[in-house]
Amino acid sequence: MKRYEDLTITDNFMFAKVFSNEDVAKDFLQAVLKIQIEKITVVSEATSQEDPFHKSVRFDVLVKEDSPKEQGVSDATAEQNDAKPARYFDVEMQMESTGELPKRSRYYQSMCDLDALGKGATYDELREQYILFLCPTDIFGAGKAIYRFENREESDSSILMGDLTYKNFYIFKKYGEIEDESTREYMQYFATQKCESEKMKRIQAIVDKYRKDPITRKAYMTLEQELNIKFKKGREEGRAEGRAEGADEKNRELAKAFRDAGVSVNVISEKTGLTPEEIKAL
């Protein structure tokens, strides 16, 4: 892992810390999605699907828009004002192209739905949902700076499925091709860490604050220790099987799990001995 002092906004740990500030997350979502949001709640250290028989998810920044009731609006007033159900947003900083981000976005969407829909609820209660991936390089190879996806009828794209799910991919190193100024300034900041607006200077100030914060530093060091323990445990379990191929398989399983959780490919390579190319191909 990087030295704590060298972390930037594009490191998953720092990104999650900074964008877990509700005003930062709210400003960002309104800027890139062109929507109005009254009030949000950021779910700290958000995970989903904790049972041992299914794959778990650790979201970078999971945001829930507060419902009218959570905002203190009565049911009668909400109905009178035609208040829409609260929305879900998942924002992911993804520095490595692992080849499976579209399918990962599908799984993240399903996990958000599980979280949103309680037992006994009806499907009508599913919320509008946005999955946003921030990537340095063009994972689709079509030359676009922003890719926006929603479900439409194949032969007539004017017919929407209406499931209220949206998946956007922002290729921030192509920020110069983004026409919208408010979106472009965020992407330029992610790509260069240069602050050319008051809003970006404010975000960088939060990054600098966390770099100096001993509690945040301790949390980062604890995460590094946990990774070391898990990698060591995985190697030992493989050796305990008494076969080289068994150890190698444990190593690959562990590498894939941490890759999918957003750990840097370079860090995984350092801990497991696998090459970055091998890790991306898992």
Buried (B, 14 or more C-beta within 10 A) or exposed (E): BBEBEEBEBBBBBBBBBBBBBEEBBBBBBBBBBEEEBEBBBBBEEBBBBEEEEEEBBBBBBBBBBBBBEEEEBEEEEBEEEEBEBBBBBBBBBBBBBBEBBBEBBEBBBBBBBEBBBEEEEEEEEBBBBBBBBBBBEBBEEEEBBBBEEEEEEEEEEEEEEEBBBBBBBBBBBBBEEBEEEBBBBBBBBBBEEEBEBEBBEEBBEBBEEBBEEEEBBEBBEEBBEEBEEBBEEBBEBBEEEEEEEBBBEBBBBBBBBBBBBBBBBBBBBEBBEBEEEBBBEB
